[in-house]
């Protein structure tokens, strides 16, 4: 390989054959998979050096963007306190410190439901520091907080930390009355911990070799870890396991789920050494969730499911809400039937009301359903006056509470925290995300357009810009389109640095996501996955054809599974884009999904299909895999960013992709690979480091789109 400041590294070719279903693919860069090989590390470092040299001229712009983010952010800040038991819990951030500080202060009396007024930098009366992330991170280049779980009596804290980035955490326990750490320490856990009502038993999970949470354990404080009891194990590699408790604190619940099937197990929390029992046995293709409620004095489960709707006899792809007695969960009675235009997503139960979360017209919605002595009252939907917005429940840990905490935001409205008083319908603004400096939301606008896809489907396209932005503006088009994940409107302080420089930001709500209901997801997965890619291309063409932007000013952006989207559109329509930003991109999907030993692979078969067993799936994935479809054509500029300790999308995928692109493509557009050598799937840790990473990406985007001109180094 060659390594000099402005000469791109050239990875050596080592032919490696992969044969399935009579087809052989020769992979010349598979050798890059061994991160313990010094030659691999040397190659990645050479790529980093090349990227640094090629972007060195952007250093002043990067620094300017970083300072803009920093200057607009209230660095010393605190969250709105949330009541749990006899305490208000909240988090503080302090100027100059990377991580949050978890705190609490006492309530004044049992009827105290008005959060204390917070002043950033000023302690509340009786404040206690529970955990300082900065102290925990000291001496480590990476830090992530996993579990943070308070016992029901408020005396004990279970928390876990990851200081490598591999998403395996060490679980510890702290006595909050003395501030002392207990001797119990459990390494190698998944992020999470659930207390039983006796405050002496805690439940946690471990993962298998593929990083799949597969086992639930019960630990009794003060006993050796090797005496912990395995209470649940899921051998089927398609299923992930989780544990939690109901808001009522009456039940512990274990949830087992694949991409298309789920199953719940329940146990009374006051009997932590008892046996969990199944709620509804799993049936392939049926998903459900269960929430404990007390309706007309009776314990019931509120069950969201996508089984057959008894009213129509058809499968309820957008889910229905049913209820059943806790002692007979099979005796289901439908409360809310199936609708093709509404996707039911969540149900939360409280002592006196139920909260429904759902999606209609590609936007999230909330409704409150009061409980009466006889059952259910009148459902009330909360209304907001923006065209585009996102709303959802906030921290609501208490079973008995007169208010509902919720969060609200849009592309142009900084995040807001409200309390909704259920008895009166009064909505009280508790906090609006502070944006310092001269920020004025009235200077920006957002709108929804609809794009016609290849097959006639109408695709939602969200657009946000500074008012008065000219036609043919530099534009950043973002997309994801997998796992039924929806890209909802959200405010970003960092994004202002793009908008204020004349860039337009757009989101293509492509199929494979969940914005328009379950059918939106079903028509962008497995053997319909290509709809995700062609939808994005249609949105790009729409922006160009309507004169909103042009090929030389349009940059595409996506990460993880959205990085697969980036790689696919680079092959499909490279001429539409000036550049493509791909974060931790899943660009070698077929190689990964063919290897059951890799993290996440088996559970992913429900999302992509199983190419090991099904020749049709193999051929379909082979037809769109970005890595395998690199061709000798002119690609746009590409910036791929990855992390060496990523366990979800291995660094080797973008490394191989860039190497093959560089050896194959025509034209002189630069290809850049940046590998974080001390991070995982989420990238660098610490808010200042994350801001610098965003500044790095945005500087590249601004130059590539033509929104910023600087003298670039000669190739």
C-alpha positions, 0 to 999 in steps of 0.5 A: 500500500502507498501512504503519503499525505495527498496520495490515497492509500491503496489496499493490497488485493488478496483473493478470497472466494465465497461460494453459495448457491452455485455462485462464487464471489471473489472478495479481494479485501476480506483480509481487512477483517482482522483488526489484530493484524498490524497491516490492517491497523496500518492501512486504517491509520494511512486512510485516517492520515489521508483524510486528515490531509485532504480536509486540513484546509477545512480546519478553520470552518470546522473550528467555526462550526464547533464554536457555533454549536458551543456558543448556541448551547447552554453548557451549564444546564439541567433537565426538568426534574421528574418525580419518583417516590419521595424525590425529584430526579434530574441531570445536570451538565456543566460547562467544560465537562463532557458528561452529565451528572445525575442528581436528585432533591427531596419533594416538599410533601406527598402532594408536590407535583410541581417540579422545582424551578431550576436555575442552571448552575444553582443547586436545588435545596437538598440536592444529592449527586447520585452519579457523576459521569465525568468522574466515572469517565476519568482515565478512559478515552471512551465512556458510556452509561448503560443501566441507571436504575433506582430501587423503589424505596430510593435507597439503592442505585444500580448502574453500569458503564462501558469504557471501551465501546463494545456495548458490554457493561460492568454493573455496580451498586451504590448505597444512596444513603451513605454514598458507598459502593457495594462490593457486588460487581457484575461484568459483561452485562447488557445495558439495563437493570430491574429491581424487585419490590424487596430491593434486595433482588435485581434482574439483569441480562447477558449477551451471547457471542453474537452480542444478542441479549439472550439470558436473564439473571437474578442477583441477590445483593451481598451474594457472590456473582457465581451464585446468580440464578439464570431465570430465563434463557432464549436459545433461538438466535432470532430472538432478543430478550429484555426485562423490565417492570410495570409502572404499577410496580406489581409485575416483572416482565420478560420480553422476547422478540424477533423482528416479526414475533414477540412473547411476554412472561410475567411474575409478581414483583413481590415474589422475585424468586418465583417462576415467570409464566407466559402471557400469550405463547409466541406464534410466528408473525404475531407481535404483541405488548402488554401493559398492566392496568386496573380498570373498574377495580380489576387487574387487566392487561392492555395488549397491543397486537397485530394478530387477526382483528376479530371484527374484520377477520383480517390481520391487523397489520397496524395493530389493535388494542385489546384488554384481558384479565390478568389471570386469563390473558387469552380472553381478549376483548378489542378496545380499539379496532384496526385502521389502515390509516393509523398505526398504534404504537404504544399504550401506557397505563396509570392509576386513573388514565391510559395514554395512547401513542400512535402515528397518522399521516406520517406524524406522531400523536398522543391521546389520553383516555380517562378511566372511570368507575365503570371502565373507560371515559372519552378519548382526547387527542392532544392537538398542536398547531405546526404542520410538522412535529413530533410528540411523545411521553416523557419521564412518567415513572409514577403509577399515581400522578395527576399530570402527564409529562411529554416532549414536543419538538419540530424541525424549527422548534427547540425541544419542549417539555410539558406537563399535561394535567389530565383532569383539566386538559391544561398544558403547562410548558416547563422548559424549552431547549435554550438556544443561545445567541441570536436564534429566532425560530421565525427565520426558519420554515418547514414544509411537507412535499409528496414525491411520486415513486417509480411505482406510483407510491407517494413518498413524504419529503420533509424540508427545512430551510432558512426563510428566503433561501434561494432556488437551486440551493445546496441541499443535504438529503437524509434517509434511513428506511429500515427496521420500521424506524421513523425519522420524525421532525426534530430540532438540531442546534448543530443543523443551524450551522448548515441552514445559516450558510444557505443549505436546505435540509431534507428528509426522505421518508422512504419505505422500510421506515414506519412513517406511514404505518406497518405497510410502509415497513413491509414494502421496504424489507426482504424482497421489496428492499429496493423500494427504499433505494428507489424512493430515495432516488425519486426524492433526489430527482424531485428536488432537482426537477423542481429547481430546489437544488441541482446535481452539483449541490446535492449531498446524500446522508445516512448512517448504519442501515441508512449507510446501506441506503447511501451505498445503494444510491451511489451505485444506482444514481451517482450522477444525482449527487455531489457527495455522499456521507455514510456513517458506520455504513452497512455496505457489505450486507450479504457477506454479513448476513451470510455469517451466523457467527457475526453479531446481529446476523440471525435476528436480521434474517427477518429483516433482509431474508436468509440468503444462506437457505434461500437462493432467491434472497441470495440473488436479490441481496447480491443485486443491491449489495453496495460492495458487490455492485461497485462499477467502473463509473464516476462516483460522487465524493464520498466520506465514510466514517466508522469505529473500530470497536463497532459491534453492530456494523463492523468497521471492515464493511466501509473499509472494504467498500472504500478500497474497492471503490478506489480500485474500480471507479473512474473520475477524480472525486475523492474517497475518504475513510475516517476510522475512530480508533477508540469508539463503537457504533455510536462513534466518539463519546463526550459531548464536545467530541461529538460536536467536533465530529459533527463539525468535521462532517458538516464542513465536508458537506458544506464544501462538497455541496458548494455552500463553502469555497476554500482552496482544496489540496491538489489530488 
